[in-house]
Amino acid sequence: MRWLTLILAFFVLCAATPTSWAFDKKHTPVSDDAIYDHVKRKLADDALVKGAALEVEVHDGVVTLKGRVAGAKEKNKAEKLAKKVQGVTSVSNQLTISSEANPQN
């Protein structure tokens, strides 16, 4: 009977444990430095964006993208890549489309 009580107590404690105690990547705090590194890497590694020269700023999970890209596709893709990074709460896309890189505009 004693073992049954212990087992029952264990299950009650497990059921009462907040889910925030579990390992959950989506809710794990991420530093601005880690976000910065991950966004820069994603932008630089992307064949369309080729974003190694783009400026990235991060403050409290808000990413600001600055610089010039060749076209609207690159601008939208850069924003999409930044939004996918864990810890990013929003993206301020201040990228401009360069008329030199894209003479059609």
N, C-alpha and C positions, 0 to 999 in steps of 0.2 A: 504494500500500500504506500509505503514511503517513497519508493521509486516512481510510482504512478504520480504522486503529488509533485515530485521534482520535475518529471517530464512535462506535466501539465503546466507548471510554473514557467518552465523554459519556453514553451510554445506561446504562452501569454505574453512573456517579455519580448519575444521575437515579433509577435504581431503588433505590439505597442511601440516598437522602435520606429522613429520617424524615418521616412524614406530618404531624407537628406543625409542620413548617416551612411547610406549605401554609396558605393562608388558610382558616380554619375558624371560622365564627361561633360554633359551639357550644362551642368550647374556648378562645375568646379571653377573657382575664380581664376582668371588668366590675367597676368600682368600686361600692362601696356607695352613693355619691352618685348615680351613674347609675341604679342599680337603684331607689333611692328616687324619683327624678324620674319614671321610667317607670311605676312602680306607681301613684304619685299621679295621674299623667295618665290611666292606664287606668281607675282607679276613678272619677275625676271625670267622664270622658267617657261612662261607661256609664249608659244610661237607667234601668236597673233599680236599680243600686247607688246612684247619685247620691252617690258617696263623697268629695266635696270636703272634708267635715268629718271624715272618718275619720283617725285617727292611724296613721301608718306609721313603723316603726322598722326599720332594716336593720343587721345586724352580721355580717360575713363571709358575705354571701349569704343569711342567714336573715332572712326578713321576718316582722315581728310586726304584726298588724292589731289595732287597738283602737278602741272607739267603739260607737255604737248604730246598728242597722239596723232596718228595719221588720219583717222576717220571715226565715224560714229560707232562702228563695230568695235573698234579697239577701246573706245571710251566706255561703252556699255559692258564689254567683257571685263575690263579692269574693275569696274564697280561690282560686278557679279562675283568675281574671284575674291575680292576683299570681303564681301558679305558672307561668304562661305567659311571664313576663318573663325574658329572657335573663340568666343569672347567678344567678338565684334557686335556692338549693339546697333550701330547705324553707320552709314557711309555718306560723307559729304563729297560728292564728285565735282571737283573744280577743274577737271581736265579740260583743256581747250584743244580744238581740232586745228592742226597746223595746215595752213594753206600751202606752205612750201612742200610739205610731205605729200599733199594730195591736191594737185593742180586742178582737179575737177570742181572743187568748192570755191 
